[in-house]
Amino acid sequence: MSEISRDDVAHLARLARLSLSDAELEEYATQIDGIVDHVAAIRDVDTADVQPLSHPTQNVDGDVSVMRDDVVIPSLTAEQALDQAPASDQQRFQVPQILAD
């Protein structure tokens, strides 16, 4: 275990200006300790044969574009999209102003 103490959590709570009860401090100490242990377990995984990726969607062959192609399909016209709107102006939804000019 990583040994995150109640005092460590209390210190972090003070820095974040959070007011936590004793029960919350104990609960969070246990939860944070578990999170740190999980991260440590992941760090211990053998990744010697895993090639680093330069992009999150890169596949093992080095291709970056592994998502489907964008395809244009028919959609609503502006008139169809606005036909149930309470108000519209210049083919746009008209909403009440919430900020001053």
C-alpha positions as CSV (number, residue, x, y, z in Angstrom):
1,M,0.0,0.0,0.0
2,S,1.1,3.6,-0.6
3,E,0.2,4.7,2.9
4,I,-1.8,7.9,2.2
5,S,-2.7,9.0,5.7
6,R,-5.6,10.9,7.1
7,D,-3.2,13.8,7.8
8,D,-2.1,13.9,4.2
9,V,-5.7,14.2,3.1
10,A,-6.3,16.9,5.8
11,H,-3.3,18.8,4.4
12,L,-4.6,18.6,0.9
13,A,-8.1,19.6,2.0
14,R,-6.7,22.7,3.7
15,L,-4.7,23.7,0.6
16,A,-7.9,23.3,-1.5
17,R,-9.9,25.2,1.2
18,L,-12.2,22.2,1.8
19,S,-13.9,21.5,5.1
20,L,-14.0,17.8,5.6
21,S,-15.4,15.8,8.5
22,D,-13.2,13.2,10.3
23,A,-15.3,10.4,8.6
24,E,-14.7,12.0,5.2
25,L,-11.0,12.3,5.8
26,E,-10.8,8.6,6.7
27,E,-12.9,7.7,3.6
28,Y,-10.9,9.8,1.2
29,A,-7.6,8.6,2.6
30,T,-8.7,5.0,1.9
31,Q,-9.9,5.9,-1.6
32,I,-6.8,7.9,-2.6
33,D,-4.6,5.1,-1.2
34,G,-6.4,2.6,-3.5
35,I,-6.1,4.9,-6.5
36,V,-2.3,5.3,-5.9
37,D,-2.0,1.5,-5.5
38,H,-3.8,0.9,-8.8
39,V,-1.5,3.4,-10.6
40,A,1.5,1.7,-9.1
41,A,0.2,-1.7,-10.4
42,I,-0.1,-0.2,-13.9
43,R,3.4,1.2,-13.6
44,D,4.7,-2.4,-12.9
45,V,3.2,-3.8,-16.2
46,D,5.9,-5.0,-18.5
47,T,5.8,-2.8,-21.6
48,A,9.1,-3.7,-23.1
49,D,7.5,-5.2,-26.3
50,V,5.0,-2.4,-26.7
51,Q,5.8,0.3,-29.3
52,P,5.0,3.9,-28.3
53,L,2.3,5.6,-30.3
54,S,2.7,9.1,-31.6
55,H,-1.1,9.6,-31.8
56,P,-3.9,8.1,-29.7
57,T,-5.7,6.7,-32.7
58,Q,-2.5,5.3,-34.3
59,N,-2.8,1.5,-35.0
60,V,0.1,-1.0,-34.8
61,D,1.0,-0.5,-38.5
62,G,1.7,3.2,-37.9
63,D,-1.5,4.4,-39.7
64,V,-3.0,7.3,-37.9
65,S,-6.4,7.5,-39.7
66,V,-8.1,4.5,-38.2
67,M,-11.5,6.1,-38.0
68,R,-14.2,5.8,-40.6
69,D,-14.3,8.2,-43.5
70,D,-16.6,11.2,-43.1
71,V,-19.5,10.7,-45.4
72,V,-22.0,13.5,-46.3
73,I,-25.5,12.3,-45.9
74,P,-28.8,14.1,-46.4
75,S,-30.0,16.0,-43.3
76,L,-32.6,18.6,-42.4
77,T,-32.9,21.8,-44.3
78,A,-32.8,25.1,-42.4
79,E,-36.6,25.4,-42.9
80,Q,-37.2,21.9,-41.5
81,A,-35.0,22.4,-38.5
82,L,-36.7,25.8,-37.7
83,D,-40.3,24.8,-38.4
84,Q,-41.1,24.0,-34.7
85,A,-39.0,26.8,-33.2
86,P,-40.9,29.5,-31.2
87,A,-38.9,32.2,-33.0
88,S,-36.3,32.4,-35.8
89,D,-34.3,35.1,-37.6
90,Q,-32.2,34.8,-40.7
91,Q,-32.4,30.9,-40.7
92,R,-31.2,30.8,-37.0
93,F,-33.0,30.0,-33.8
94,Q,-33.8,33.2,-32.0
95,V,-33.5,33.2,-28.2
96,P,-33.9,35.8,-25.6
97,Q,-30.8,38.0,-25.0
98,I,-29.1,37.2,-21.7
99,L,-26.2,39.6,-21.8
100,A,-26.2,43.4,-22.3
101,D,-24.9,44.9,-25.4
